[in-house]
Amino acid sequence: MRMSHAIPGPAATPRTTTRRGTRRFNQYSIAGVLIVFVYVIIYAYFREMLPEKWSVDSAKILEILNYGGTDEMDNSFAVTAALFSIIGSENLDVFTCISSAIFLFFATHKIRRAGDFFSRLLLIAPCIMLNMFAPSKETVVLLMTMCITVTTIYFRTSRFFTIGAFLGLYAIYGVFVRNYYLLIVGVFFIVHYLWRRPLKYHVLAAIVIAGAVLAAPSSLLQTLQSPRDTSNAYAEQIGSDNRTAFTNIASPATGPGFLVNYVYAATVLITPVIYFQTPSDAFMQLMIFAMLLILYKARRRSRRQPEQFEPRFFGSLFVAHILVQLIFEPDLGSFTRHLTSVMLYLIAIKVSGNKPIQR
């Protein structure tokens, strides 16, 4: 009899631990569902109360969609409006809300720890505010990133599908909507090559790229970097008050000026609290710090486990976005809007590092 009482004892502890682990997982899963629910409620009933600046780009697209284009509109707005015309202006709100809700399900998938939950909140909150309350170019990008990350976040089945989706979607989007997405593809291959290599390779690559910039035609440099000044001049013309806007401090038509502007933009956009001291800027700094920390850990993982696909692929792709956006972004809000629209790449890195839950 004493033996029969002793046998169940050791087996009871793992079952209790597993149940606690399952409850912890479910707790954060429920929090993710609540985030989606609150978002849908706000979109459906309180969207008109939100700041108008969150939907400036959307207003341009809807104007083209409803009244036709004008010569002042950027081609990317016109192409996006043409895509949305297939859906129909009367269905756009439903389409945007459903697409964004699915995106949030992706973004809150497989959260295991409190630290993971709060780091994802830092990424999710600005993405919701800037990208999810009106149909815009970022709505299309959200859909693209879901297609690229779906096998990693949900199925973990096909590297070939992930790479194919990335190359195909970025090529199409780069040709017809935003040309700089083609540049992102090129920078991705450079970063992917350098990802696990020692510092001397990075220094050599920086020297070669700087040399290429110095030798590049002035017309090309002007085309790449002048949108910052053009965008801010247009915003000032229409009376837009953007406190985080900044202009190039040197002529972008020369190689040295291009490099000076690039370094200056990097300091403004990567360390915004140095230039703008408000609570929202402090929050943006925390978000950027969380992004950089995820990338740092991804690189360490890649060096320890070189056979892992996700940290190197998605880390390189996200870094490529940062490096390209530093060329032309005119303000902190635009930089944050564009960067958070691809934050699923960081979620894919985090999910790929999760160990299976013991059953």
Salt bridges, closest charged atoms under 4 A:
ASP57 OD2 - ARG337 NH2 3.22
ASP93 OD2 - ARG47 NH2 3.01
ASP116 OD1 - ARG120 NE 3.06
ASP116 OD1 - LYS350 NZ 3.22
GLU138 OE2 - ARG178 NH2 2.50
GLU138 OE2 - HIS338 NE2 3.63
ASP281 OD2 - ARG243 NH1 2.93
GLU310 OE2 - ARG156 NE 3.69
GLU329 OE2 - HIS338 ND1 2.62
